[in-house]
């Protein structure tokens, strides 16, 4: 009775290892694009980094805005990245992980991709930060801040108890 269990267990383990290897091999190109993008930013190669962005991203962001992002965002000072979750569904992909900056801080990051032709391009970058940027680094970014009207802030009246 133990022998058939071992055979079935061995087959299942073998299939699992093959699926793991194939899935990481297929999604490795996403990681390569992300790593190349951050390395280009760190090297000051903004044109090269811009080449890793999707045409959709290009429509919302200029090279000057990318340069500003690279120098002023929480992700400035990139030194390394670790990616622990990778998914591809059709022509869309996503990787989740952490970017380490020169100070040693690790910032959780999600990068979303679109396949344009045969090449994966970055569509969106989301990150968590304790200090959100004072200005949005791309034009269509949602903002939780009310519009600045220039009027002085007004305190609500005190309610007597």
N, CA, C and O of each residue as an XYZ file, in Angstrom:
644
protein
N       0.823     -1.198      0.000
C       0.000      0.000      0.000
C       0.869      1.265      0.000
O       0.469      2.286     -0.560
N       2.066      1.205      0.630
C       2.934      2.365      0.679
C       3.539      2.678     -0.690
O       3.762      3.843     -1.019
N       3.800      1.659     -1.472
C       4.449      1.852     -2.771
C       3.588      2.680     -3.727
O       4.117      3.624     -4.314
N       2.288      2.390     -3.923
C       1.478      3.224     -4.821
C       1.398      4.683     -4.339
O       1.382      5.605     -5.155
N       1.347      4.885     -3.035
C       1.304      6.253     -2.493
C       2.579      7.008     -2.858
O       2.524      8.170     -3.259
N       3.727      6.346     -2.717
C       5.006      6.975     -3.065
C       5.066      7.346     -4.541
O       5.557      8.414     -4.904
N       4.563      6.455     -5.382
C       4.577      6.707     -6.827
C       3.693      7.914     -7.141
O       4.114      8.809     -7.874
N       2.491      7.949     -6.605
C       1.567      9.059     -6.854
C       2.153     10.356     -6.291
O       2.103     11.398     -6.944
N       2.705     10.288     -5.090
C       3.312     11.472     -4.477
C       4.477     11.980     -5.324
O       4.610     13.187     -5.524
N       5.306     11.096     -5.816
C       6.452     11.476     -6.647
C       6.003     12.123     -7.951
O       6.596     13.106     -8.395
N       4.967     11.580     -8.561
C       4.447     12.156     -9.802
C       3.903     13.564     -9.545
O       4.182     14.488    -10.308
N       3.132     13.722     -8.475
C       2.575     15.039     -8.133
C       3.680     16.050     -7.856
O       3.598     17.196     -8.297
N       4.700     15.637     -7.136
C       5.818     16.537     -6.847
C       6.541     16.912     -8.146
O       6.906     18.072     -8.339
N       6.745     15.951     -9.020
C       7.407     16.226    -10.294
C       6.620     17.209    -11.144
O       7.193     18.129    -11.727
N       5.307     17.016    -11.215
C       4.457     17.929    -11.972
C       4.510     19.327    -11.342
O       4.588     20.326    -12.057
N       4.468     19.396    -10.024
C       4.528     20.683     -9.328
C       5.818     21.428     -9.613
O       5.805     22.640     -9.827
N       6.926     20.714     -9.616
C       8.225     21.337     -9.901
C       8.257     21.849    -11.334
O       8.743     22.952    -11.582
N       7.754     21.074    -12.272
C       7.729     21.499    -13.679
C       6.862     22.753    -13.844
O       7.265     23.695    -14.526
N       5.677     22.772    -13.225
C       4.796     23.945    -13.303
C       5.491     25.163    -12.708
O       5.416     26.252    -13.276
N       6.159     24.998    -11.584
C       6.880     26.102    -10.933
C       7.967     26.653    -11.852
O       8.071     27.867    -12.028
N       8.763     25.786    -12.431
C       9.863     26.200    -13.302
C       9.326     26.900    -14.548
O       9.863     27.929    -14.957
N       8.284     26.358    -15.147
C       7.719     26.960    -16.352
C       7.120     28.323    -16.030
O       7.323     29.276    -16.783
N       6.380     28.434    -14.916
C       5.746     29.721    -14.597
C       6.786     30.794    -14.306
O       6.606     31.942    -14.712
N       7.857     30.456    -13.621
C       8.902     31.447    -13.371
C       9.655     31.777    -14.651
O      10.079     32.918    -14.837
N       9.828     30.817    -15.523
C      10.488     31.086    -16.796
C       9.667     32.016    -17.665
O      10.220     32.913    -18.301
N       8.350     31.820    -17.706
C       7.467     32.653    -18.516
C       7.406     34.070    -17.961
O       7.387     35.032    -18.730
N       7.374     34.214    -16.647
C       7.233     35.549    -16.042
C       8.576     36.244    -15.823
O       8.605     37.395    -15.387
N       9.673     35.577    -16.115
C      10.992     36.187    -15.918
C      11.159     37.443    -16.760
O      11.873     38.364    -16.365
N      10.505     37.488    -17.919
C      10.644     38.666    -18.776
C      10.058     39.908    -18.110
O      10.550     41.011    -18.348
N       9.020     39.761    -17.283
C       8.467     40.902    -16.550
C       9.502     41.456    -15.581
O       9.705     42.666    -15.492
N      10.142     40.562    -14.869
C      11.169     40.955    -13.906
C      12.330     41.638    -14.615
O      12.856     42.637    -14.126
N      12.731     41.105    -15.762
C      13.827     41.711    -16.522
C      13.495     43.147    -16.925
O      14.341     44.035    -16.821
N      12.255     43.375    -17.386
C      11.852     44.725    -17.799
C      11.876     45.672    -16.602
O      12.393     46.784    -16.699
N      11.318     45.233    -15.471
C      11.293     46.077    -14.270
C      12.711     46.392    -13.795
O      13.028     47.545    -13.502
N      13.552     45.381    -13.719
C      14.931     45.596    -13.269
C      15.686     46.525    -14.220
O      16.431     47.398    -13.776
N      15.492     46.336    -15.527
C      16.151     47.205    -16.511
C      15.645     48.640    -16.396
O      16.424     49.584    -16.532
N      14.349     48.812    -16.147
C      13.762     50.140    -15.993
C      14.394     50.872    -14.813
O      14.846     52.008    -14.953
N      14.427     50.218    -13.646
C      14.991     50.868    -12.458
C      16.498     51.107    -12.606
O      17.011     52.130    -12.154
N      17.197     50.177    -13.230
C      18.635     50.364    -13.442
C      18.889     51.563    -14.366
O      19.816     52.338    -14.134
N      18.074     51.713    -15.405
C      18.221     52.855    -16.307
C      17.965     54.162    -15.561
O      18.695     55.135    -15.748
N      16.930     54.190    -14.715
C      16.663     55.395    -13.920
C      17.854     55.711    -13.021
O      18.283     56.862    -12.931
N      18.381     54.697    -12.365
C      19.501     54.905    -11.449
C      20.739     55.417    -12.187
O      21.509     56.205    -11.639
N      20.929     54.967    -13.437
C      22.072     55.403    -14.238
C      21.843     56.760    -14.897
O      22.741     57.291    -15.550
N      20.652     57.323    -14.731
C      20.331     58.597    -15.360
C      19.985     58.465    -16.833
O      19.956     59.459    -17.559
N      19.721     57.238    -17.279
C      19.352     56.980    -18.674
C      17.828     57.062    -18.799
O      17.148     56.040    -18.898
N      17.309     58.275    -18.795
C      15.862     58.474    -18.792
C      15.232     58.072    -20.116
O      14.095     57.602    -20.144
N      15.961     58.251    -21.214
C      15.459     57.810    -22.518
C      15.323     56.286    -22.528
O      14.327     55.751    -23.016
N      16.320     55.595    -21.991
C      16.261     54.136    -21.910
C      15.137     53.661    -21.014
O      14.426     52.715    -21.353
N      14.971     54.311    -19.868
C      13.883     53.948    -18.954
C      12.538     54.204    -19.614
O      11.610     53.408    -19.472
N      12.431     55.319    -20.337
C      11.193     55.677    -21.019
C      10.816     54.619    -22.050
O       9.634     54.377    -22.293
N      11.812     53.995    -22.651
C      11.579     52.939    -23.633
C      10.928     51.701    -23.038
O      10.367     50.890    -23.775
N      10.988     51.535    -21.716
C      10.357     50.388    -21.060
C       8.902     50.660    -20.688
O       8.219     49.780    -20.165
N       8.427     51.876    -20.956
C       7.054     52.247    -20.605
C       6.129     52.026    -21.797
O       6.540     52.169    -22.948
N       4.886     51.677    -21.511
C       3.903     51.417    -22.563
C       3.520     52.705    -23.279
O       3.731     53.801    -22.758
N       2.961     52.569    -24.463
C       2.500     53.745    -25.205
C       1.398     54.455    -24.418
O       1.281     55.679    -24.489
N       0.599     53.710    -23.677
C      -0.423     54.303    -22.812
C       0.236     55.187    -21.749
O      -0.235     56.293    -21.481
N       1.310     54.707    -21.153
C       2.058     55.461    -20.149
C       2.668     56.703    -20.784
O       2.672     57.774    -20.177
N       3.194     56.562    -22.026
C       3.782     57.698    -22.736
C       2.764     58.810    -22.915
O       3.118     59.988    -22.863
N       1.489     58.447    -23.129
C       0.447     59.443    -23.320
C       0.207     60.298    -22.095
O      -0.263     61.430    -22.207
N       0.528     59.765    -20.915
C       0.295     60.486    -19.656
C       1.558     61.092    -19.063
O       1.474     61.930    -18.165
N       2.737     60.681    -19.551
C       3.988     61.062    -18.893
C       5.051     61.424    -19.923
O       5.297     60.670    -20.864
N       5.671     62.567    -19.741
C       6.782     62.976    -20.609
C       8.103     62.483    -20.003
O       8.136     62.020    -18.863
N       9.173     62.588    -20.769
C      10.492     62.213    -20.251
C      10.873     63.143    -19.097
O      11.486     62.703    -18.125
N      10.515     64.424    -19.198
C      10.809     65.364    -18.111
C      10.085     64.964    -16.827
O      10.648     65.064    -15.737
N       8.835     64.510    -16.956
C       8.090     64.054    -15.770
C       8.697     62.771    -15.210
O       8.725     62.574    -13.995
N       9.180     61.906    -16.084
C       9.851     60.687    -15.635
C      11.127     61.041    -14.876
O      11.420     60.445    -13.839
N      11.876     61.997    -15.384
C      13.100     62.445    -14.715
C      12.753     62.988    -13.323
O      13.424     62.660    -12.345
N      11.724     63.804    -13.235
C      11.289     64.365    -11.955
C      10.894     63.248    -10.989
O      11.254     63.277     -9.812
N      10.158     62.272    -11.495
C       9.762     61.119    -10.679
C      10.996     60.396    -10.147
O      11.065     60.054     -8.966
N      11.962     60.169    -11.023
C      13.162     59.420    -10.645
C      13.963     60.142     -9.569
O      14.629     59.501     -8.756
N      13.904     61.450     -9.559
C      14.699     62.225     -8.617
C      13.957     62.576     -7.336
O      14.592     62.838     -6.314
N      12.628     62.588     -7.366
C      11.878     63.109     -6.231
C      10.937     62.121     -5.562
O      10.464     62.393     -4.458
N      10.650     60.991     -6.183
C       9.676     60.067     -5.600
C      10.312     59.252     -4.475
O      11.522     59.292     -4.251
N       9.465     58.527     -3.791
C       9.939     57.637     -2.727
C      10.870     56.566     -3.276
O      11.641     55.974     -2.521
N      10.811     56.308     -4.581
C      11.634     55.269     -5.197
C      12.987     55.786     -5.681
O      13.772     55.024     -6.245
N      13.269     57.077     -5.465
C      14.565     57.628     -5.862
C      15.669     56.933     -5.072
O      15.489     56.623     -3.894
N      16.779     56.694     -5.695
C      17.898     56.040     -5.024
C      17.790     54.528     -5.053
O      18.250     53.854     -4.131
N      17.184     53.987     -6.104
C      17.039     52.537     -6.264
C      18.388     51.844     -6.119
O      19.393     52.280     -6.681
N      18.391     50.748     -5.349
C      19.614     49.957     -5.286
C      19.378     48.473     -5.585
O      20.290     47.788     -6.048
N      18.159     47.966     -5.325
C      17.895     46.547     -5.565
C      16.386     46.315     -5.536
O      15.630     47.155     -5.048
N      15.960     45.179     -6.059
C      14.549     44.812     -6.019
C      14.415     43.322     -5.788
O      15.261     42.532     -6.207
N      13.345     42.953     -5.118
C      12.991     41.552     -4.898
C      11.550     41.381     -5.335
O      10.676     42.126     -4.892
N      11.289     40.408     -6.201
C       9.941     40.180     -6.718
C       9.467     38.817     -6.252
O      10.107     37.805     -6.536
N       8.345     38.782     -5.535
C       7.891     37.501     -4.997
C       6.602     36.994     -5.611
O       6.265     35.823     -5.433
N       5.877     37.826     -6.322
C       4.661     37.339     -6.981
C       4.648     37.829     -8.410
O       4.889     39.005     -8.681
N       4.361     36.910     -9.330
C       4.374     37.224    -10.757
C       3.153     36.581    -11.390
O       2.870     35.407    -11.149
N       2.429     37.348    -12.200
C       1.275     36.773    -12.897
C       1.218     37.314    -14.318
O       1.569     38.464    -14.583
N       0.766     36.451    -15.225
C       0.514     36.846    -16.605
C      -0.839     36.273    -16.981
O      -1.105     35.087    -16.786
N      -1.700     37.142    -17.529
C      -2.991     36.714    -18.063
C      -3.141     37.353    -19.435
O      -3.422     38.547    -19.545
N      -2.956     36.565    -20.468
C      -3.041     37.092    -21.831
C      -1.925     38.094    -22.095
O      -0.742     37.775    -21.972
N      -2.321     39.313    -22.461
C      -1.350     40.361    -22.766
C      -1.139     41.313    -21.601
O      -0.657     42.429    -21.797
N      -1.489     40.897    -20.398
C      -1.283     41.717    -19.205
C      -0.516     40.912    -18.169
O      -0.680     39.698    -18.051
N       0.321     41.612    -17.425
C       1.096     40.947    -16.382
C       1.272     41.862    -15.192
O       1.031     43.066    -15.273
N       1.697     41.273    -14.081
C       1.917     42.043    -12.861
C       2.997     41.350    -12.040
O       3.054     40.123    -11.970
N       3.851     42.159    -11.421
C       4.777     41.632    -10.437
C       4.630     42.458     -9.165
O       4.412     43.668     -9.212
N       4.751     41.786     -8.044
C       4.707     42.437     -6.732
C       5.998     42.122     -6.013
O       6.526     41.015     -6.112
N       6.499     43.098     -5.294
C       7.723     42.875     -4.535
C       8.113     44.105     -3.756
O       7.268     44.896     -3.336
N       9.416     44.251     -3.569
C       9.962     45.388     -2.833
C      11.133     45.976     -3.601
O      11.940     45.263     -4.198
N      11.197     47.301     -3.564
C      12.360     48.003     -4.094
C      13.132     48.536     -2.903
O      12.566     49.181     -2.021
N      14.417     48.266     -2.883
C      15.269     48.799     -1.819
C      15.970     50.026     -2.355
O      16.527     50.007     -3.453
N      15.941     51.109     -1.565
C      16.636     52.328     -1.959
C      17.932     52.433     -1.168
O      18.169     51.657     -0.242
N      18.767     53.395     -1.538
C      20.117     53.509     -0.970
C      20.139     53.644      0.547
O      21.123     53.265      1.182
N      19.070     54.177      1.139
C      19.016     54.325      2.593
C      18.772     52.994      3.292
O      18.853     52.910      4.517
N      18.470     51.948      2.512
C      18.164     50.648      3.083
C      16.669     50.403      3.239
O      16.248     49.282      3.525
N      15.870     51.442      3.054
C      14.420     51.300      3.170
C      13.904     50.410      2.049
O      14.355     50.498      0.907
N      12.952     49.552      2.395
C      12.315     48.674      1.409
C      10.889     49.165      1.198
O      10.131     49.339      2.151
N      10.536     49.386     -0.066
C       9.230     49.946     -0.406
C       8.436     48.908     -1.204
O       8.884     48.468     -2.262
N       7.250     48.511     -0.698
C       6.410     47.581     -1.461
C       5.984     48.208     -2.793
O       5.562     49.364     -2.840
N       6.100     47.429     -3.871
C       5.827     47.922     -5.217
C       5.025     46.885     -5.994
O       5.254     45.682     -5.865
N       4.078     47.366     -6.805
C       3.372     46.544     -7.791
C       3.579     47.202     -9.148
O       3.371     48.406     -9.297
N       3.988     46.415    -10.134
C       4.187     46.932    -11.479
C       3.284     46.143    -12.421
O       3.289     44.912    -12.437
N       2.509     46.891    -13.207
C       1.569     46.299    -14.150
C       2.116     46.479    -15.557
O       2.662     47.532    -15.888
N       1.970     45.451    -16.383
C       2.554     45.421    -17.717
C       1.491     45.196    -18.785
O       0.440     44.610    -18.524
N       1.783     45.672    -19.986
C       1.025     45.368    -21.198
C       2.008     44.812    -22.211
O       3.160     45.241    -22.278
N       1.547     43.862    -22.991
C       2.401     43.335    -24.056
C       2.093     44.126    -25.325
O       0.962     44.123    -25.812
N       3.101     44.794    -25.846
C       2.974     45.549    -27.091
C       3.810     44.838    -28.133
O       5.040     44.864    -28.081
N       3.140     44.203    -29.079
C       3.838     43.334    -30.027
C       4.342     42.125    -29.268
O       3.556     41.396    -28.664
N       5.629     41.911    -29.295
C       6.233     40.797    -28.552
C       6.987     41.275    -27.324
O       7.734     40.504    -26.721
N       6.805     42.542    -26.940
C       7.607     43.133    -25.874
C       6.710     43.562    -24.711
O       5.668     44.185    -24.910
N       7.136     43.215    -23.492
C       6.428     43.663    -22.300
C       6.828     45.095    -21.980
O       8.013     45.430    -21.968
N       5.830     45.940    -21.718
C       6.056     47.342    -21.378
C       5.331     47.652    -20.063
O       4.283     47.073    -19.776
N       5.892     48.562    -19.273
C       5.301     48.947    -17.994
C       4.114     49.874    -18.254
O       4.243     50.898    -18.925
N       2.969     49.497    -17.715
C       1.751     50.293    -17.855
C       1.517     51.176    -16.648
O       1.019     52.294    -16.779
N       1.881     50.671    -15.450
C       1.592     51.403    -14.212
C       2.526     50.916    -13.114
O       2.892     49.742    -13.066
N       2.910     51.844    -12.226
C       3.732     51.502    -11.066
C       3.021     52.035     -9.834
O       2.739     53.229     -9.734
N       2.738     51.148     -8.904
C       2.125     51.539     -7.633
C       3.100     51.213     -6.520
O       3.743     50.163     -6.547
N       3.219     52.102     -5.538
C       4.081     51.839     -4.402
C       3.469     52.424     -3.151
O       2.623     53.316     -3.206
N       3.917     51.899     -2.011
C       3.476     52.390     -0.715
C       4.596     53.225     -0.120
O       5.774     52.887     -0.240
N       4.214     54.312      0.518
C       5.208     55.171      1.136
C       4.597     55.872      2.328
O       3.424     56.244      2.305
N       5.392     56.054      3.372
C       4.930     56.819      4.522
C       4.840     58.295      4.176
O       4.043     59.021      4.769
N       5.640     58.744      3.231
C       5.683     60.148      2.827
C       5.259     60.274      1.374
O       6.111     60.249      0.486
N       3.943     60.411      1.104
C       3.534     60.538     -0.297
C       4.102     61.805     -0.913
O       4.303     62.795     -0.210
N       4.363     61.791     -2.211
C       4.910     62.976     -2.858
C       3.944     64.153     -2.727
O       2.725     63.981     -2.726
N       4.520     65.357     -2.617
C       3.677     66.537     -2.480
C       2.904     66.806     -3.758
O       1.772     67.286     -3.701
N       3.483     66.512     -4.890
C       2.804     66.701     -6.162
C       2.725     65.358     -6.866
O       3.626     64.526     -6.759
N       1.631     65.163     -7.585
C       1.495     63.930     -8.358
C       2.492     63.985     -9.507
O       2.689     65.050    -10.091
N       3.118     62.879     -9.843
C       4.157     62.892    -10.854
C       3.636     62.567    -12.234
O       4.404     62.552    -13.195
N       2.348     62.307    -12.353
C       1.774     62.200    -13.679
C       0.395     62.823    -13.671
O      -0.295     62.841    -12.652
N       0.015     63.323    -14.807
C      -1.112     64.206    -14.942
C      -2.439     63.652    -14.446
O      -3.178     64.378    -13.781
N      -2.774     62.405    -14.737
C      -4.090     61.872    -14.426
C      -4.156     61.150    -13.090
O      -5.091     60.386    -12.848
N      -3.186     61.375    -12.223
C      -3.175     60.675    -10.941
C      -4.339     61.132    -10.076
O      -4.618     62.328     -9.994
N      -5.026     60.186     -9.426
C      -6.104     60.588     -8.531
C      -5.528     61.288     -7.312
O      -4.425     60.965     -6.871
N      -6.253     62.226     -6.776
C      -5.781     62.958     -5.614
C      -6.866     62.990     -4.562
O      -8.036     63.223     -4.865
N      -6.469     62.754     -3.317
C      -7.409     62.813     -2.200
C      -7.496     64.214     -1.633
O      -8.321     64.489     -0.762
N      -6.649     65.098     -2.123
C      -6.627     66.454     -1.597
C      -7.709     67.294     -2.256
O      -7.946     67.181     -3.459
N      -8.376     68.150     -1.453
C      -9.341     69.062     -2.075
C      -8.590     70.099     -2.900
O      -7.427     70.390     -2.621
N      -9.247     70.660     -3.918
C      -8.561     71.663     -4.732
C      -8.219     72.884     -3.893
O      -8.975     73.268     -3.000
N      -7.070     73.492     -4.188
C      -6.636     74.688     -3.476
C      -7.349     75.889     -4.057
O      -7.133     76.245     -5.216
N      -8.200     76.519     -3.257
C      -8.956     77.683     -3.730
C      -8.254     78.976     -3.388
O      -8.656     80.035     -3.872
N      -7.207     78.925     -2.562
C      -6.504     80.124     -2.150
C      -7.134     80.773     -0.922
O      -6.540     81.669     -0.322
N      -8.331     80.327     -0.543
C      -9.003     80.887      0.629
C      -8.373     80.311      1.899
O      -7.902     79.174      1.893
N      -8.361     81.096      2.998
C      -7.790     80.578      4.241
C      -8.660     79.432      4.776
O      -9.870     79.384      4.556
N      -8.005     78.528      5.475
C      -8.727     77.404      6.070
C      -9.659     77.928      7.159
O      -9.300     78.835      7.909
N     -10.853     77.353      7.240
C     -11.839     77.811      8.236
C     -12.108     76.659      9.184
O     -12.407     75.545      8.753
N     -12.001     76.927     10.465
C     -12.303     75.930     11.491
C     -13.814     75.821     11.640
O     -14.506     76.837     11.579
N     -14.349     74.604     11.836
C     -15.776     74.472     12.076
C     -16.111     75.064     13.448
O     -15.283     75.011     14.358
N     -17.329     75.633     13.608
C     -17.692     76.239     14.885
C     -17.762     75.170     15.983
O     -18.128     74.021     15.739
N     -17.401     75.589     17.188
C     -17.474     74.688     18.341
C     -18.942     74.447     18.690
O     -19.768     75.357     18.628
N     -19.242     73.219     19.052
C     -20.609     72.879     19.437
C     -20.676     72.813     20.942
O     -19.964     72.017     21.554
N     -21.546     73.660     21.580
C     -21.651     73.634     23.040
C     -22.275     72.324     23.497
O     -23.152     71.764     22.841
N     -21.799     71.860     24.629
C     -22.351     70.613     25.185
C     -23.158     70.880     26.399
O     -23.698     69.950     26.998
